[in-house]
């Protein structure tokens, strides 16, 4: 579980879980959520 990152998108929200911390982002629309999800996924995979 150490340094594990889980990124999930569901409707207008994105959940980012890193180790034992969870961050939830609420967006105005589904498309905004998908755009941010795509960006975050690319940033995570670069590391």
C-alpha distance matrix in Angstrom:
0.0 3.8 6.4 5.4 8.9 10.6 14.3 16.8 20.6 22.9 26.5 27.0 23.5 20.3 16.9 14.4 11.0 9.3 6.6 8.9 12.0 13.7 16.9 19.5 22.4 25.6 28.1 31.8 31.6 29.6 30.6 29.5 26.0 25.9 27.2 24.6 21.8 23.2 23.5 19.9 18.6 20.9 19.8 16.1 17.1 19.5 17.0
3.8 0.0 3.8 5.5 9.0 11.8 15.3 18.3 22.0 24.6 28.1 28.1 24.6 21.2 17.9 14.8 11.6 8.8 6.0 9.0 11.7 14.1 16.9 20.0 22.7 26.2 28.6 32.3 32.5 30.7 31.4 29.9 26.7 26.7 27.4 24.6 22.2 23.4 23.1 19.5 18.5 20.3 18.6 15.1 16.4 18.1 15.1
6.4 3.8 0.0 3.8 6.4 9.9 12.9 16.4 19.8 22.8 26.1 25.9 22.4 18.8 15.9 12.5 9.9 6.6 5.4 9.2 10.7 12.8 14.9 18.0 20.2 23.9 25.9 29.7 29.9 28.2 28.6 26.9 23.9 23.8 24.2 21.3 19.1 20.2 19.5 16.0 15.2 16.8 14.9 11.5 13.0 14.6 11.6
5.4 5.5 3.8 0.0 3.8 6.6 10.1 13.2 16.9 19.8 23.2 23.4 20.0 16.5 13.6 10.5 7.9 5.8 5.6 9.0 10.5 11.6 13.8 16.4 18.7 22.1 24.1 27.8 27.6 25.6 26.2 24.9 21.7 21.4 22.3 19.6 17.0 18.2 18.2 14.7 13.4 15.6 14.4 10.7 12.0 14.5 12.3
8.9 9.0 6.4 3.8 0.0 3.8 6.6 10.1 13.5 16.6 19.9 19.9 16.6 13.0 10.4 7.2 5.6 4.6 6.7 9.7 9.7 9.8 11.2 13.4 15.3 18.7 20.5 24.2 23.9 22.0 22.5 21.1 17.9 17.7 18.5 15.9 13.2 14.6 14.7 11.1 10.0 12.6 11.6 8.1 10.1 12.8 11.3
10.6 11.8 9.9 6.6 3.8 0.0 3.8 6.6 10.3 13.2 16.6 17.0 13.9 10.4 7.9 5.8 5.0 6.6 8.9 10.7 10.5 9.3 10.5 11.7 13.7 16.6 18.4 21.9 21.4 19.2 20.1 19.1 15.6 15.4 16.9 14.5 11.4 13.3 14.2 10.9 9.6 13.0 12.8 9.7 11.5 14.7 14.0
14.3 15.3 12.9 10.1 6.6 3.8 0.0 3.8 7.0 10.3 13.4 13.7 10.8 7.2 5.8 4.7 6.5 8.7 11.8 13.3 12.0 9.9 9.7 10.0 11.0 13.7 15.0 18.5 17.8 15.6 16.3 15.3 11.9 11.6 13.2 11.0 7.8 10.0 11.2 8.2 7.3 11.0 11.3 9.1 11.2 14.3 14.5
16.8 18.3 16.4 13.2 10.1 6.6 3.8 0.0 3.8 6.7 10.1 11.0 8.5 5.7 5.2 6.6 8.7 11.7 14.6 15.3 14.0 11.1 10.7 9.6 10.5 12.2 13.5 16.6 15.5 13.0 14.3 14.0 10.2 10.1 12.7 11.1 7.8 10.5 12.6 10.4 9.6 13.4 14.3 12.6 14.3 17.5 18.1
20.6 22.0 19.8 16.9 13.5 10.3 7.0 3.8 0.0 3.8 6.6 7.6 5.9 4.4 6.4 8.9 11.7 14.9 18.0 18.4 16.6 13.3 11.9 9.7 9.4 10.1 10.7 13.4 11.9 9.2 10.9 10.8 7.1 7.2 10.4 9.4 6.7 9.7 12.1 10.8 10.6 14.1 15.4 14.6 16.3 19.2 20.4
22.9 24.6 22.8 19.8 16.6 13.2 10.3 6.7 3.8 0.0 3.8 6.1 5.4 6.3 8.2 11.5 14.0 17.6 20.4 20.2 18.5 14.9 13.6 10.7 10.5 9.9 10.6 12.6 11.0 8.3 11.1 11.6 8.2 9.0 12.6 12.1 10.0 12.9 15.5 14.4 14.4 17.8 19.2 18.4 20.0 23.0 24.1
26.5 28.1 26.1 23.2 19.9 16.6 13.4 10.1 6.6 3.8 0.0 3.8 5.7 8.1 10.9 14.3 17.2 20.6 23.6 23.4 21.2 17.5 15.7 12.3 11.1 9.3 8.9 10.0 7.8 5.3 8.7 9.8 7.3 8.6 12.0 12.2 11.1 13.8 16.2 16.0 16.4 19.4 20.9 20.7 22.4 25.1 26.5
27.0 28.1 25.9 23.4 19.9 17.0 13.7 11.0 7.6 6.1 3.8 0.0 3.8 7.0 10.3 13.5 16.8 20.0 23.2 22.8 20.2 16.5 14.0 10.4 8.4 5.9 5.2 6.6 5.5 4.7 8.0 7.6 5.4 8.3 10.8 10.4 10.4 13.5 15.1 14.8 16.2 19.0 19.9 20.1 22.3 24.6 26.0
23.5 24.6 22.4 20.0 16.6 13.9 10.8 8.5 5.9 5.4 5.7 3.8 0.0 3.8 6.7 10.0 13.1 16.4 19.5 19.0 16.4 12.7 10.3 6.8 5.5 4.5 6.0 8.9 8.8 8.0 10.6 9.4 6.3 9.1 11.5 9.9 9.3 12.9 14.2 13.0 14.4 17.6 18.0 17.8 20.3 22.7 23.6
20.3 21.2 18.8 16.5 13.0 10.4 7.2 5.7 4.4 6.3 8.1 7.0 3.8 0.0 3.8 6.5 9.9 13.0 16.4 16.4 13.8 10.4 8.2 5.7 5.1 6.6 8.1 11.6 11.4 10.1 11.7 10.2 6.6 8.6 10.6 8.3 6.8 10.6 11.7 9.8 11.1 14.5 14.7 14.1 16.7 19.2 19.9
16.9 17.9 15.9 13.6 10.4 7.9 5.8 5.2 6.4 8.2 10.9 10.3 6.7 3.8 0.0 3.8 6.5 9.9 12.9 12.7 10.5 7.0 5.8 4.5 6.5 9.0 11.4 15.0 15.1 13.7 15.4 14.0 10.4 11.9 13.8 11.2 9.2 12.8 13.6 10.8 11.7 15.3 15.0 13.5 16.3 19.0 19.0
14.4 14.8 12.5 10.5 7.2 5.8 4.7 6.6 8.9 11.5 14.3 13.5 10.0 6.5 3.8 0.0 3.8 6.5 9.9 10.5 8.2 5.7 5.1 6.3 8.2 11.6 13.8 17.5 17.8 16.5 17.5 15.7 12.4 13.4 14.6 11.5 9.5 12.5 12.6 9.2 10.0 13.4 12.5 10.6 13.7 16.1 15.7
11.0 11.6 9.9 7.9 5.6 5.0 6.5 8.7 11.7 14.0 17.2 16.8 13.1 9.9 6.5 3.8 0.0 3.8 6.5 7.0 5.7 4.4 6.3 8.6 11.4 14.7 17.3 21.0 21.3 19.9 21.2 19.5 16.1 17.0 18.2 15.2 13.0 15.7 15.8 12.1 12.4 15.6 14.4 11.8 14.6 17.1 15.9
9.3 8.8 6.6 5.8 4.6 6.6 8.7 11.7 14.9 17.6 20.6 20.0 16.4 13.0 9.9 6.5 3.8 0.0 3.8 5.9 5.3 6.4 8.4 11.5 14.0 17.6 20.0 23.8 24.2 22.9 23.7 21.8 18.7 19.3 20.1 16.8 14.9 17.0 16.5 12.7 12.9 15.5 13.6 10.7 13.6 15.6 13.7
6.6 6.0 5.4 5.6 6.7 8.9 11.8 14.6 18.0 20.4 23.6 23.2 19.5 16.4 12.9 9.9 6.5 3.8 0.0 3.8 5.8 8.2 11.1 14.4 17.2 20.7 23.4 27.2 27.7 26.3 27.3 25.5 22.3 22.9 23.8 20.6 18.5 20.6 20.1 16.3 16.3 18.7 16.8 13.7 16.1 18.0 15.5
8.9 9.0 9.2 9.0 9.7 10.7 13.3 15.3 18.4 20.2 23.4 22.8 19.0 16.4 12.7 10.5 7.0 5.9 3.8 0.0 3.8 6.7 10.2 13.3 16.6 19.9 23.0 26.7 27.5 26.4 27.9 26.0 22.7 23.9 25.0 21.7 19.8 22.4 22.1 18.3 18.6 21.4 19.5 16.6 19.3 21.3 19.0
12.0 11.7 10.7 10.5 9.7 10.5 12.0 14.0 16.6 18.5 21.2 20.2 16.4 13.8 10.5 8.2 5.7 5.3 5.8 3.8 0.0 3.8 6.7 10.2 13.3 16.7 19.8 23.5 24.6 23.9 25.3 23.0 20.0 21.5 22.4 18.9 17.6 20.4 19.7 16.0 17.1 19.9 17.8 15.4 18.7 20.4 18.5
13.7 14.1 12.8 11.6 9.8 9.3 9.9 11.1 13.3 14.9 17.5 16.5 12.7 10.4 7.0 5.7 4.4 6.4 8.2 6.7 3.8 0.0 3.8 6.7 10.1 13.2 16.4 20.1 21.1 20.3 22.0 19.9 16.7 18.5 19.7 16.4 15.0 18.1 17.9 14.4 15.6 18.7 17.2 15.1 18.3 20.5 19.2
16.9 16.9 14.9 13.8 11.2 10.5 9.7 10.7 11.9 13.6 15.7 14.0 10.3 8.2 5.8 5.1 6.3 8.4 11.1 10.2 6.7 3.8 0.0 3.8 6.6 10.0 13.1 16.8 18.1 17.7 19.2 16.7 13.9 16.1 16.9 13.5 12.8 16.1 15.6 12.4 14.3 17.3 15.7 14.5 18.0 19.8 19.0
19.5 20.0 18.0 16.4 13.4 11.7 10.0 9.6 9.7 10.7 12.3 10.4 6.8 5.7 4.5 6.3 8.6 11.5 14.4 13.3 10.2 6.7 3.8 0.0 3.8 6.6 9.9 13.5 14.7 14.5 16.4 14.2 11.2 13.9 15.2 12.1 11.6 15.3 15.3 12.7 14.7 17.9 16.9 16.1 19.3 21.4 21.2
22.4 22.7 20.2 18.7 15.3 13.7 11.0 10.5 9.4 10.5 11.1 8.4 5.5 5.1 6.5 8.2 11.4 14.0 17.2 16.6 13.3 10.1 6.6 3.8 0.0 3.8 6.5 10.2 11.7 11.9 13.5 10.8 8.4 11.6 12.4 9.4 9.9 13.5 13.3 11.5 14.0 16.8 16.1 16.1 19.3 21.1 21.4
25.6 26.2 23.9 22.1 18.7 16.6 13.7 12.2 10.1 9.9 9.3 5.9 4.5 6.6 9.0 11.6 14.7 17.6 20.7 19.9 16.7 13.2 10.0 6.6 3.8 0.0 3.8 7.0 8.8 9.8 11.9 9.6 7.7 11.4 12.6 10.5 11.4 14.9 15.2 14.1 16.5 19.2 19.0 19.2 22.2 24.0 24.8
28.1 28.6 25.9 24.1 20.5 18.4 15.0 13.5 10.7 10.6 8.9 5.2 6.0 8.1 11.4 13.8 17.3 20.0 23.4 23.0 19.8 16.4 13.1 9.9 6.5 3.8 0.0 3.8 5.6 7.4 8.9 6.2 5.7 9.5 10.2 9.0 10.7 13.7 14.0 13.9 16.3 18.6 18.8 19.7 22.3 23.9 25.2
31.8 32.3 29.7 27.8 24.2 21.9 18.5 16.6 13.4 12.6 10.0 6.6 8.9 11.6 15.0 17.5 21.0 23.8 27.2 26.7 23.5 20.1 16.8 13.5 10.2 7.0 3.8 0.0 3.8 7.2 8.6 6.8 7.8 11.1 11.7 11.5 13.5 16.0 16.5 17.1 19.4 21.4 21.8 23.0 25.4 27.0 28.5
31.6 32.5 29.9 27.6 23.9 21.4 17.8 15.5 11.9 11.0 7.8 5.5 8.8 11.4 15.1 17.8 21.3 24.2 27.7 27.5 24.6 21.1 18.1 14.7 11.7 8.8 5.6 3.8 0.0 3.8 5.4 5.3 6.4 8.8 10.1 10.9 12.3 14.4 15.7 16.6 18.3 20.4 21.5 22.6 24.5 26.3 28.2
29.6 30.7 28.2 25.6 22.0 19.2 15.6 13.0 9.2 8.3 5.3 4.7 8.0 10.1 13.7 16.5 19.9 22.9 26.3 26.4 23.9 20.3 17.7 14.5 11.9 9.8 7.4 7.2 3.8 0.0 3.8 5.5 5.1 6.3 8.7 10.1 10.4 12.3 14.4 15.3 16.2 18.5 20.1 20.8 22.4 24.6 26.5
30.6 31.4 28.6 26.2 22.5 20.1 16.3 14.3 10.9 11.1 8.7 8.0 10.6 11.7 15.4 17.5 21.2 23.7 27.3 27.9 25.3 22.0 19.2 16.4 13.5 11.9 8.9 8.6 5.4 3.8 0.0 3.8 5.3 5.1 6.2 8.7 9.7 10.5 12.4 14.2 15.2 16.7 18.6 19.9 21.2 23.0 25.4
29.5 29.9 26.9 24.9 21.1 19.1 15.3 14.0 10.8 11.6 9.8 7.6 9.4 10.2 14.0 15.7 19.5 21.8 25.5 26.0 23.0 19.9 16.7 14.2 10.8 9.6 6.2 6.8 5.3 5.5 3.8 0.0 3.8 5.5 5.1 6.2 8.5 9.9 10.7 12.2 14.1 15.6 16.8 18.3 20.2 21.6 23.7
26.0 26.7 23.9 21.7 17.9 15.6 11.9 10.2 7.1 8.2 7.3 5.4 6.3 6.6 10.4 12.4 16.1 18.7 22.3 22.7 20.0 16.7 13.9 11.2 8.4 7.7 5.7 7.8 6.4 5.1 5.3 3.8 0.0 3.8 5.5 5.3 5.9 8.5 9.9 10.4 12.0 14.2 15.3 16.2 18.2 20.1 21.9
25.9 26.7 23.8 21.4 17.7 15.4 11.6 10.1 7.2 9.0 8.6 8.3 9.1 8.6 11.9 13.4 17.0 19.3 22.9 23.9 21.5 18.5 16.1 13.9 11.6 11.4 9.5 11.1 8.8 6.3 5.1 5.5 3.8 0.0 3.8 5.5 4.9 6.0 8.6 9.8 10.3 12.3 14.2 15.2 16.4 18.5 20.7
27.2 27.4 24.2 22.3 18.5 16.9 13.2 12.7 10.4 12.6 12.0 10.8 11.5 10.6 13.8 14.6 18.2 20.1 23.8 25.0 22.4 19.7 16.9 15.2 12.4 12.6 10.2 11.7 10.1 8.7 6.2 5.1 5.5 3.8 0.0 3.8 5.5 5.2 6.3 8.7 10.0 10.9 12.6 14.4 15.7 17.0 19.6
24.6 24.6 21.3 19.6 15.9 14.5 11.0 11.1 9.4 12.1 12.2 10.4 9.9 8.3 11.2 11.5 15.2 16.8 20.6 21.7 18.9 16.4 13.5 12.1 9.4 10.5 9.0 11.5 10.9 10.1 8.7 6.2 5.3 5.5 3.8 0.0 3.8 5.4 5.1 6.0 8.5 9.9 10.6 12.2 14.3 15.6 17.5
21.8 22.2 19.1 17.0 13.2 11.4 7.8 7.8 6.7 10.0 11.1 10.4 9.3 6.8 9.2 9.5 13.0 14.9 18.5 19.8 17.6 15.0 12.8 11.6 9.9 11.4 10.7 13.5 12.3 10.4 9.7 8.5 5.9 4.9 5.5 3.8 0.0 3.8 5.5 5.2 6.0 8.6 9.9 10.5 12.2 14.4 16.2
23.2 23.4 20.2 18.2 14.6 13.3 10.0 10.5 9.7 12.9 13.8 13.5 12.9 10.6 12.8 12.5 15.7 17.0 20.6 22.4 20.4 18.1 16.1 15.3 13.5 14.9 13.7 16.0 14.4 12.3 10.5 9.9 8.5 6.0 5.2 5.4 3.8 0.0 3.8 5.5 5.2 6.3 8.8 10.0 10.7 12.6 15.1
23.5 23.1 19.5 18.2 14.7 14.2 11.2 12.6 12.1 15.5 16.2 15.1 14.2 11.7 13.6 12.6 15.8 16.5 20.1 22.1 19.7 17.9 15.6 15.3 13.3 15.2 14.0 16.5 15.7 14.4 12.4 10.7 9.9 8.6 6.3 5.1 5.5 3.8 0.0 3.8 5.5 5.3 6.4 8.8 10.2 11.0 13.4
19.9 19.5 16.0 14.7 11.1 10.9 8.2 10.4 10.8 14.4 16.0 14.8 13.0 9.8 10.8 9.2 12.1 12.7 16.3 18.3 16.0 14.4 12.4 12.7 11.5 14.1 13.9 17.1 16.6 15.3 14.2 12.2 10.4 9.8 8.7 6.0 5.2 5.5 3.8 0.0 3.8 5.4 5.1 6.2 8.7 10.1 11.6
18.6 18.5 15.2 13.4 10.0 9.6 7.3 9.6 10.6 14.4 16.4 16.2 14.4 11.1 11.7 10.0 12.4 12.9 16.3 18.6 17.1 15.6 14.3 14.7 14.0 16.5 16.3 19.4 18.3 16.2 15.2 14.1 12.0 10.3 10.0 8.5 6.0 5.2 5.5 3.8 0.0 3.8 5.5 5.2 6.2 8.7 10.6
20.9 20.3 16.8 15.6 12.6 13.0 11.0 13.4 14.1 17.8 19.4 19.0 17.6 14.5 15.3 13.4 15.6 15.5 18.7 21.4 19.9 18.7 17.3 17.9 16.8 19.2 18.6 21.4 20.4 18.5 16.7 15.6 14.2 12.3 10.9 9.9 8.6 6.3 5.3 5.4 3.8 0.0 3.8 5.5 5.3 6.3 9.2
19.8 18.6 14.9 14.4 11.6 12.8 11.3 14.3 15.4 19.2 20.9 19.9 18.0 14.7 15.0 12.5 14.4 13.6 16.8 19.5 17.8 17.2 15.7 16.9 16.1 19.0 18.8 21.8 21.5 20.1 18.6 16.8 15.3 14.2 12.6 10.6 9.9 8.8 6.4 5.1 5.5 3.8 0.0 3.8 5.6 5.3 7.2
16.1 15.1 11.5 10.7 8.1 9.7 9.1 12.6 14.6 18.4 20.7 20.1 17.8 14.1 13.5 10.6 11.8 10.7 13.7 16.6 15.4 15.1 14.5 16.1 16.1 19.2 19.7 23.0 22.6 20.8 19.9 18.3 16.2 15.2 14.4 12.2 10.5 10.0 8.8 6.2 5.2 5.5 3.8 0.0 3.8 5.5 5.9
17.1 16.4 13.0 12.0 10.1 11.5 11.2 14.3 16.3 20.0 22.4 22.3 20.3 16.7 16.3 13.7 14.6 13.6 16.1 19.3 18.7 18.3 18.0 19.3 19.3 22.2 22.3 25.4 24.5 22.4 21.2 20.2 18.2 16.4 15.7 14.3 12.2 10.7 10.2 8.7 6.2 5.3 5.6 3.8 0.0 3.8 5.4
19.5 18.1 14.6 14.5 12.8 14.7 14.3 17.5 19.2 23.0 25.1 24.6 22.7 19.2 19.0 16.1 17.1 15.6 18.0 21.3 20.4 20.5 19.8 21.4 21.1 24.0 23.9 27.0 26.3 24.6 23.0 21.6 20.1 18.5 17.0 15.6 14.4 12.6 11.0 10.1 8.7 6.3 5.3 5.5 3.8 0.0 3.8
17.0 15.1 11.6 12.3 11.3 14.0 14.5 18.1 20.4 24.1 26.5 26.0 23.6 19.9 19.0 15.7 15.9 13.7 15.5 19.0 18.5 19.2 19.0 21.2 21.4 24.8 25.2 28.5 28.2 26.5 25.4 23.7 21.9 20.7 19.6 17.5 16.2 15.1 13.4 11.6 10.6 9.2 7.2 5.9 5.4 3.8 0.0
